[in-house]
Amino acid sequence: MSPDKQYFAHETACIDPGCEIGAGTKIWHFSHVMPGCQIGPDCNIGQNVVISTGCRLGRNVKIQNNVSVYTGVELEDDVFCGPSMVFTNVGTPRSHVSRKNAYQRTRVKRGATIGANATVVCGVTLGEYCFVGAGAVVTRDVPPHALVFGNPARKMGSVCECGVRLTNPKPGTDIWECADCRRRYQKIGPGLMEAPA
């Protein structure tokens, strides 16, 4: 880490001019951060990662190896992107048709996890603390705290803020509980939110 910057970039990383990179962030081997990116503090950008022009990453975002974050993708605080997961940004790509003005927005909200080799089709929102299983293909919005997997990804349960699958200790009620940290949640629409104490 050089004295004129408060982040670390491996000597093989390419950091284009015009980026904002927060203190404590680490950018590893062969990664490329393009102009106009905003990367928050304390992020970890793994090997062979591309952060495209105009992308925004919040605080403490972890991006594992071989991930491309394309223009139109926004990752909020505490998001985890597993190895080789895939974002897209055009719904109908063609090599011979330029669609650079048709990039769709994809938003990954606070605390969400995306498993290894999952694909997130552009134009969706992944809710707070949701968990996308390895290899899933996400084609529509994912509710907060939802556990989704499969192709196409479907809701298969709910997860706590800490990542543990929730159980319903009193069937027939809308209260869910974490067996690990004991947080309690209640059903709100298609998702969950933490229940008042």
C-alpha positions as a Python dict, from the first residue, in 0.01 Angstrom:
ca = {
    (1, 'M'): (0, 0, 0),
    (2, 'S'): (156, 329, -106),
    (3, 'P'): (138, 634, 123),
    (4, 'D'): (-69, 835, -130),
    (5, 'K'): (-357, 586, -129),
    (6, 'Q'): (-534, 401, 146),
    (7, 'Y'): (-619, 87, -50),
    (8, 'F'): (-406, -203, -174),
    (9, 'A'): (-381, -306, -539),
    (10, 'H'): (-161, -596, -649),
    (11, 'E'): (105, -495, -902),
    (12, 'T'): (-76, -690, -1178),
    (13, 'A'): (-410, -512, -1117),
    (14, 'C'): (-514, -240, -1362),
    (15, 'I'): (-675, 63, -1196),
    (16, 'D'): (-797, 317, -1453),
    (17, 'P'): (-799, 690, -1376),
    (18, 'G'): (-1118, 838, -1238),
    (19, 'C'): (-1205, 562, -990),
    (20, 'E'): (-1302, 615, -627),
    (21, 'I'): (-1167, 338, -404),
    (22, 'G'): (-1228, 336, -29),
    (23, 'A'): (-974, 291, 246),
    (24, 'G'): (-884, -65, 338),
    (25, 'T'): (-1002, -215, 8),
    (26, 'K'): (-784, -486, -148),
    (27, 'I'): (-768, -554, -524),
    (28, 'W'): (-590, -873, -622),
    (29, 'H'): (-405, -1029, -918),
    (30, 'F'): (-505, -943, -1278),
    (31, 'S'): (-818, -751, -1180),
    (32, 'H'): (-935, -444, -1374),
    (33, 'V'): (-1119, -147, -1225),
    (34, 'M'): (-1253, 76, -1504),
    (35, 'P'): (-1309, 455, -1504),
    (36, 'G'): (-1595, 603, -1306),
    (37, 'C'): (-1627, 314, -1056),
    (38, 'Q'): (-1709, 379, -694),
    (39, 'I'): (-1577, 112, -459),
    (40, 'G'): (-1644, 157, -90),
    (41, 'P'): (-1409, 94, 201),
    (42, 'D'): (-1297, -250, 325),
    (43, 'C'): (-1392, -436, 5),
    (44, 'N'): (-1205, -742, -121),
    (45, 'I'): (-1181, -778, -500),
    (46, 'G'): (-1045, -1123, -587),
    (47, 'Q'): (-829, -1243, -872),
    (48, 'N'): (-934, -1181, -1235),
    (49, 'V'): (-1229, -956, -1148),
    (50, 'V'): (-1357, -677, -1374),
    (51, 'I'): (-1547, -380, -1231),
    (52, 'S'): (-1695, -196, -1530),
    (53, 'T'): (-1748, 174, -1583),
    (54, 'G'): (-2003, 337, -1355),
    (55, 'C'): (-2050, 45, -1114),
    (56, 'R'): (-2105, 118, -746),
    (57, 'L'): (-1993, -110, -463),
    (58, 'G'): (-2076, -35, -101),
    (59, 'R'): (-1875, -104, 212),
    (60, 'N'): (-1730, -450, 285),
    (61, 'V'): (-1828, -607, -48),
    (62, 'K'): (-1651, -938, -115),
    (63, 'I'): (-1608, -1044, -478),
    (64, 'Q'): (-1442, -1380, -529),
    (65, 'N'): (-1227, -1482, -829),
    (66, 'N'): (-1342, -1464, -1193),
    (67, 'V'): (-1641, -1232, -1155),
    (68, 'S'): (-1732, -948, -1394),
    (69, 'V'): (-1945, -669, -1251),
    (70, 'Y'): (-2090, -499, -1558),
    (71, 'T'): (-2217, -144, -1605),
    (72, 'G'): (-2565, -118, -1453),
    (73, 'V'): (-2488, -339, -1152),
    (74, 'E'): (-2497, -191, -802),
    (75, 'L'): (-2382, -385, -496),
    (76, 'E'): (-2483, -245, -158),
    (77, 'D'): (-2292, -292, 170),
    (78, 'D'): (-2186, -640, 282),
    (79, 'V'): (-2268, -819, -46),
    (80, 'F'): (-2086, -1147, -118),
    (81, 'C'): (-2031, -1263, -480),
    (82, 'G'): (-1910, -1623, -501),
    (83, 'P'): (-1644, -1754, -740),
    (84, 'S'): (-1726, -1735, -1111),
    (85, 'M'): (-2081, -1607, -1060),
    (86, 'V'): (-2216, -1410, -1356),
    (87, 'F'): (-2395, -1077, -1398),
    (88, 'T'): (-2546, -965, -1729),
    (89, 'N'): (-2656, -618, -1837),
    (90, 'V'): (-2840, -659, -2169),
    (91, 'G'): (-3158, -864, -2203),
    (92, 'T'): (-3129, -937, -2576),
    (93, 'P'): (-2760, -929, -2670),
    (94, 'R'): (-2650, -956, -3034),
    (95, 'S'): (-2294, -923, -3157),
    (96, 'H'): (-2401, -716, -3458),
    (97, 'V'): (-2641, -483, -3268),
    (98, 'S'): (-2502, -219, -3031),
    (99, 'R'): (-2711, -198, -2715),
    (100, 'K'): (-2483, 16, -2500),
    (101, 'N'): (-2777, 251, -2439),
    (102, 'A'): (-2998, -37, -2327),
    (103, 'Y'): (-2809, -156, -2020),
    (104, 'Q'): (-3051, -269, -1751),
    (105, 'R'): (-3003, -198, -1382),
    (106, 'T'): (-2938, -485, -1143),
    (107, 'R'): (-2943, -408, -773),
    (108, 'V'): (-2804, -638, -505),
    (109, 'K'): (-2917, -511, -168),
    (110, 'R'): (-2739, -511, 165),
    (111, 'G'): (-2605, -840, 298),
    (112, 'A'): (-2709, -1055, 0),
    (113, 'T'): (-2503, -1363, -91),
    (114, 'I'): (-2468, -1498, -446),
    (115, 'G'): (-2323, -1849, -462),
    (116, 'A'): (-2051, -1984, -691),
    (117, 'N'): (-2140, -2016, -1060),
    (118, 'A'): (-2482, -1853, -1016),
    (119, 'T'): (-2614, -1633, -1297),
    (120, 'V'): (-2808, -1313, -1230),
    (121, 'V'): (-3003, -1200, -1538),
    (122, 'C'): (-3011, -821, -1567),
    (123, 'G'): (-3297, -603, -1449),
    (124, 'V'): (-3364, -780, -1118),
    (125, 'T'): (-3329, -679, -755),
    (126, 'L'): (-3190, -917, -495),
    (127, 'G'): (-3341, -829, -155),
    (128, 'E'): (-3161, -767, 171),
    (129, 'Y'): (-2985, -1073, 315),
    (130, 'C'): (-3120, -1308, 50),
    (131, 'F'): (-2913, -1615, -37),
    (132, 'V'): (-2875, -1734, -398),
    (133, 'G'): (-2752, -2094, -408),
    (134, 'A'): (-2457, -2214, -614),
    (135, 'G'): (-2540, -2260, -982),
    (136, 'A'): (-2879, -2087, -959),
    (137, 'V'): (-3014, -1885, -1252),
    (138, 'V'): (-3193, -1577, -1120),
    (139, 'T'): (-3451, -1445, -1368),
    (140, 'R'): (-3675, -1238, -1137),
    (141, 'D'): (-3659, -1035, -816),
    (142, 'V'): (-3560, -1219, -498),
    (143, 'P'): (-3741, -1116, -176),
    (144, 'P'): (-3551, -1013, 138),
    (145, 'H'): (-3411, -1310, 334),
    (146, 'A'): (-3524, -1560, 67),
    (147, 'L'): (-3320, -1872, -7),
    (148, 'V'): (-3338, -1944, -381),
    (149, 'F'): (-3177, -2205, -600),
    (150, 'G'): (-3234, -2400, -920),
    (151, 'N'): (-3288, -2306, -1285),
    (152, 'P'): (-3484, -2088, -1289),
    (153, 'A'): (-3420, -1996, -925),
    (154, 'R'): (-3717, -2051, -696),
    (155, 'K'): (-3770, -1974, -329),
    (156, 'M'): (-3688, -2280, -121),
    (157, 'G'): (-3683, -2128, 226),
    (158, 'S'): (-3566, -1826, 421),
    (159, 'V'): (-3237, -1730, 582),
    (160, 'C'): (-3128, -1520, 876),
    (161, 'E'): (-2907, -1213, 854),
    (162, 'C'): (-2628, -1445, 974),
    (163, 'G'): (-2691, -1685, 680),
    (164, 'V'): (-2850, -1977, 870),
    (165, 'R'): (-3171, -2125, 731),
    (166, 'L'): (-3475, -2017, 935),
    (167, 'T'): (-3732, -2249, 1089),
    (168, 'N'): (-4093, -2188, 1185),
    (169, 'P'): (-4108, -2301, 1550),
    (170, 'K'): (-4486, -2257, 1567),
    (171, 'P'): (-4639, -2379, 1241),
    (172, 'G'): (-4933, -2169, 1136),
    (173, 'T'): (-4776, -1844, 1258),
    (174, 'D'): (-4581, -1589, 1054),
    (175, 'I'): (-4285, -1589, 1296),
    (176, 'W'): (-3956, -1748, 1190),
    (177, 'E'): (-3649, -1804, 1406),
    (178, 'C'): (-3276, -1860, 1363),
    (179, 'A'): (-3149, -2162, 1554),
    (180, 'D'): (-2801, -2010, 1565),
    (181, 'C'): (-2831, -1644, 1667),
    (182, 'R'): (-3196, -1652, 1782),
    (183, 'R'): (-3308, -1358, 1570),
    (184, 'R'): (-3681, -1368, 1498),
    (185, 'Y'): (-3851, -1258, 1177),
    (186, 'Q'): (-4204, -1203, 1057),
    (187, 'K'): (-4347, -1242, 710),
    (188, 'I'): (-4406, -915, 524),
    (189, 'G'): (-4536, -964, 169),
    (190, 'P'): (-4312, -1210, -16),
    (191, 'G'): (-4015, -1152, 219),
    (192, 'L'): (-3928, -1133, 587),
    (193, 'M'): (-3820, -857, 821),
    (194, 'E'): (-3679, -876, 1171),
    (195, 'A'): (-3959, -899, 1429),
    (196, 'P'): (-3973, -636, 1704),
    (197, 'A'): (-3840, -756, 2038),
}
